Amino acid sequence: MKVLIFEFITGGGFAQKDLPESLFNEGLLMLNALIKDFDSLPSIRLTVMLDWRCKELELPDNIEVVWVSNKQSVYDLLPDLIESSDAVWPIAPELDSELQQISLLIECKFKRLLNSSSQAAAICSDKLVTAQVLQKNKQAIVETIQLDFFSNKIVEPWVIKPKDGVGCLDTHFISTQDEFDKIYALIACKENYIIQPYIQGEVLSLSCLFKGGKAWLLCCNRQQVSIKQGKFELEACEVNIKTNDHMGYQLLIEGIAESIEGLWGYVGIDIIQPKEGGSLTLEINPRLTTSYVGINQATGINVAETVISMVDNQPIIRHTHNKQQIINL
């Protein structure tokens, strides 16, 4: 099988722009981890797209590399590369609907998409729509309000973020009315932002596999997030932490699988575990997440191998060991 891997940030999505450092570093970690997982599968031939500034990246000799110059757009190259592949594994941000567009392009070429459908990506790319879909299906979520519909007085902390934001990018912590008024005035398109109450508790993520309305929990991860000058910053991920609520998390992701049609392959679910009460879903990432980088080392699960096998079968998840892995960012 010939597989095309396209990680948007390292793969030329910013070929004509400055590379966003934090997103580039996370993208590079995910790309390297995915290639390493595939390297143990002799039946797979890999093609990888790379930004012209990634010349020092060392890859196995058997990988075909397609370089994207500073005068090229990935959308000029992708159609032919998809056409010449049997399957495509895109890793792209929800920002500007990039993941949805790329997934739709793969579907239109009738190639195997090793990811969630473009329809599922469209839902998950909009945090307000995600919240509305989950709430409609009686799933526990963090309250989510479109910013220009928000009229509360600020007496408790809140969080403002883009509907299609990725990671901590452009996410604001506010605790006073003055802070809210300043941020609100700076945002031009308020209909593209949401506001959520800041909930104290553990910031966790669930690494999962989805197929046909079913879900399998691979591991639970803790996100080390700091707040500096009103901005959130992801500093590290603790992959495969010990938890006493495995069954609760399994039920949570099963509810998500039933709520959003088309989730397939690896999906990351960000949740808040309050000090009291049950866990609340914050957002859904229908793609590889940073936690993926530590899964093989922490659990022995080769996610790439498992996803390839899911094309024709239900996933078989084999934990060969059980330890924690910290991914520093």
C-alpha positions in Angstrom: 0.0 0.0 0.0 1.3 3.4 -0.9 0.4 6.0 1.8 0.8 9.8 1.6 1.4 11.5 4.9 0.7 15.3 4.9 1.3 17.2 8.1 0.1 20.7 7.2 2.6 22.8 9.1 5.8 20.9 8.3 4.4 19.8 4.9 4.3 23.2 3.2 1.0 24.6 4.4 3.0 27.7 5.4 5.5 27.5 2.6 4.9 31.2 1.6 4.6 32.4 5.2 6.6 32.5 8.4 6.4 29.2 10.3 4.4 29.4 13.6 7.1 28.1 16.0 4.9 26.3 18.5 2.6 24.6 15.9 5.7 23.7 13.8 7.4 22.0 16.8 4.2 20.0 17.6 3.7 19.1 13.9 7.3 17.9 13.7 6.9 15.7 16.8 3.7 14.1 15.3 5.2 13.6 11.9 8.3 11.9 13.3 6.2 9.7 15.6 3.9 8.6 12.7 6.8 7.8 10.4 8.5 5.8 13.1 5.3 3.8 13.6 5.1 3.2 9.9 8.7 2.2 9.6 8.0 -1.2 11.2 5.4 -2.0 8.5 7.3 -3.4 5.5 4.2 -3.5 3.3 3.7 0.3 3.4 5.5 2.7 1.0 5.5 6.2 2.3 5.4 9.6 0.6 5.9 12.6 2.7 5.5 16.3 1.8 8.0 18.7 3.4 8.3 22.4 3.7 11.5 23.8 2.0 12.9 24.8 5.4 12.9 21.2 6.7 16.1 20.2 4.8 17.8 19.0 8.0 15.1 16.6 8.9 16.5 13.0 8.8 14.1 10.4 7.3 14.5 6.8 6.5 15.9 6.2 3.0 12.9 4.3 1.7 10.6 7.3 2.1 9.8 9.4 -1.0 10.0 13.1 -0.1 8.1 15.8 -2.1 9.5 19.3 -1.3 7.2 22.3 -1.3 9.1 25.5 -2.3 8.3 29.0 -1.1 6.6 29.7 -4.5 4.3 26.7 -4.3 0.9 26.1 -2.7 0.2 22.6 -1.3 -3.1 22.7 -3.0 -1.3 22.7 -6.4 0.6 19.6 -5.4 -1.9 17.6 -3.4 -4.3 16.5 -6.2 -1.7 14.6 -8.1 -0.1 13.2 -5.0 -3.4 11.9 -3.7 -4.2 10.5 -7.1 -1.0 8.4 -7.1 -1.5 7.1 -3.5 -3.7 4.3 -2.2 -4.4 6.1 1.1 -3.7 9.5 2.7 -3.2 10.4 6.3 -3.7 14.2 6.7 -2.7 16.0 9.9 -4.0 19.5 9.6 -5.3 22.2 11.9 -9.0 23.0 12.1 -8.0 26.6 11.5 -9.6 28.1 8.3 -11.2 24.7 7.7 -7.9 23.3 6.4 -8.6 19.8 7.7 -12.1 19.7 6.3 -10.9 20.9 2.8 -8.0 18.4 2.6 -10.3 15.5 3.8 -12.9 16.5 1.2 -10.2 16.5 -1.5 -9.2 13.0 -0.6 -12.8 11.8 -0.6 -13.5 13.3 -4.0 -10.5 11.4 -5.4 -12.1 8.2 -3.9 -8.9 7.4 -2.0 -8.8 5.8 1.4 -8.8 8.6 4.0 -7.0 7.4 7.2 -8.8 9.9 9.3 -12.3 11.1 10.1 -14.7 12.2 7.2 -14.8 15.7 6.0 -18.3 16.0 7.4 -17.1 15.0 10.9 -14.1 17.4 10.5 -16.5 20.2 9.6 -18.5 19.7 12.9 -15.4 19.4 15.1 -13.7 22.4 13.4 -16.3 24.7 14.9 -16.3 24.5 18.7 -19.8 26.1 18.9 -21.3 23.5 16.5 -19.5 20.7 18.3 -21.0 21.9 21.6 -24.5 22.2 20.1 -24.3 18.7 18.6 -23.1 17.1 21.8 -25.6 19.0 23.9 -28.5 17.9 21.6 -27.4 14.4 22.2 -27.3 14.9 26.0 -23.5 14.7 26.4 -21.9 16.7 29.2 -20.0 19.7 27.8 -18.5 22.9 28.9 -21.0 25.7 28.4 -20.2 27.4 25.1 -21.6 30.8 23.9 -20.9 32.7 20.7 -19.0 35.8 21.8 -21.3 38.4 20.2 -24.3 36.9 22.1 -22.6 37.1 25.5 -24.1 39.6 27.9 -23.0 38.4 31.3 -21.2 40.6 33.7 -17.8 39.2 34.5 -17.7 38.1 38.2 -16.0 34.7 37.6 -13.2 33.8 35.1 -14.0 33.0 31.5 -12.1 31.9 28.4 -12.4 33.5 25.0 -11.1 31.5 21.9 -11.7 31.2 18.2 -14.4 28.8 17.0 -11.8 27.1 14.8 -8.8 27.6 17.1 -6.0 25.0 17.4 -4.1 24.4 20.7 -3.8 27.5 22.8 -3.6 29.9 19.8 -5.4 33.2 20.4 -7.0 31.9 23.6 -7.6 34.5 26.4 -8.2 34.1 30.1 -10.2 36.9 31.6 -11.2 37.4 35.2 -12.5 41.0 35.3 -14.9 43.2 33.3 -12.1 45.5 32.3 -10.1 42.5 30.9 -13.2 41.4 29.0 -13.9 44.8 27.6 -10.3 45.2 26.3 -10.2 41.8 24.6 -13.7 42.2 23.2 -12.7 45.6 21.6 -9.7 44.0 19.9 -11.7 41.2 18.2 -13.0 42.4 14.9 -15.2 39.4 13.9 -16.8 38.5 17.2 -19.1 36.0 15.5 -16.0 33.8 14.9 -15.2 33.5 18.7 -16.8 31.7 21.6 -16.6 32.2 25.3 -16.7 29.5 28.0 -16.6 29.5 31.8 -13.2 28.8 33.2 -13.6 25.6 35.2 -11.0 24.6 37.8 -9.9 21.0 37.5 -7.6 18.7 35.6 -7.1 19.4 31.9 -7.1 15.9 30.3 -7.2 14.5 26.9 -8.4 11.1 25.7 -6.5 9.3 22.9 -9.1 7.2 21.1 -9.9 5.2 18.0 -13.3 5.5 16.3 -15.1 3.5 13.6 -18.7 3.0 12.6 -20.2 4.8 15.6 -18.0 2.9 18.1 -15.0 4.1 20.1 -12.0 2.6 21.8 -10.0 4.4 24.5 -6.2 4.0 24.1 -5.1 6.1 27.0 -5.8 9.1 29.2 -3.3 12.0 29.2 -2.7 15.0 31.4 -2.0 18.4 29.8 0.3 20.7 31.7 -1.2 24.2 30.8 0.0 27.5 32.3 -1.6 31.0 32.1 0.9 33.8 31.5 -0.3 37.4 31.0 -3.8 36.2 30.1 -2.6 33.6 27.6 -2.7 29.9 27.8 0.4 27.9 27.1 0.7 24.1 26.7 4.0 23.1 28.2 3.9 19.3 28.3 1.7 16.3 27.9 1.8 13.3 30.3 0.8 10.4 28.2 -1.0 7.3 29.7 -1.6 8.6 33.2 -3.1 6.3 35.8 -6.9 6.8 36.2 -9.7 5.3 38.2 -12.3 6.5 35.8 -11.4 4.4 32.7 -15.0 3.1 32.4 -16.4 6.7 32.7 -14.1 7.9 29.9 -15.1 4.9 27.8 -18.8 5.8 28.2 -18.0 9.4 27.4 -16.3 8.6 24.0 -19.0 6.1 23.2 -21.5 9.0 23.6 -19.4 11.1 21.2 -19.2 8.3 18.7 -23.0 8.0 18.7 -23.4 11.8 18.4 -21.0 12.6 15.5 -21.2 10.4 12.4 -18.0 9.9 10.5 -15.4 9.9 13.3 -12.8 7.4 12.2 -9.3 6.4 13.2 -7.3 8.4 15.8 -9.3 11.2 17.6 -8.2 13.3 20.5 -10.9 14.5 23.0 -10.0 17.4 25.4 -11.9 17.2 28.6 -12.0 19.0 32.0 -12.2 16.9 35.1 -13.7 19.3 37.8 -12.9 18.9 41.4 -16.5 17.9 41.9 -18.8 16.2 39.4 -18.3 14.3 36.2 -16.0 15.1 33.3 -17.0 17.7 30.7 -16.0 17.6 27.0 -14.2 20.7 25.9 -13.4 20.0 22.3 -12.8 17.2 19.8 -9.8 16.9 17.5 -10.5 14.6 14.6 -6.8 14.1 13.8 -3.5 13.2 15.5 -2.8 15.2 18.6 0.5 15.9 20.5 -0.3 13.0 22.9 0.0 10.6 20.0 3.8 11.1 20.2 4.1 9.2 23.4 1.6 6.4 23.0 3.9 3.7 21.5 6.5 4.2 24.1 4.0 4.4 26.9 1.7 1.5 25.9 3.4 -0.4 23.1 0.4 0.3 20.8 1.5 1.0 17.3 -1.4 3.3 16.3 -0.4 3.5 12.6 -0.5 -0.3 12.3 -3.8 -0.4 14.2 -5.4 2.2 11.9 -4.2 0.4 8.8 -5.8 -2.8 10.1 -9.1 -0.9 10.8 -9.6 -0.4 7.0 -11.0 -3.9 6.9 -11.4 -5.0 10.5 -12.3 -3.8 14.0 -9.3 -2.5 15.8 -7.3 -4.9 17.9 -5.6 -2.9 20.7 -2.6 -4.6 22.3 -1.0 -3.0 25.4 2.4 -4.6 25.7 3.4 -2.4 28.7 1.9 0.3 30.8 4.0 3.4 31.8 3.9 7.2 31.5 5.6 9.2 28.9 6.1 13.0 29.2 6.2 15.0 26.0 7.8 18.4 26.6 6.9 21.3 24.3 
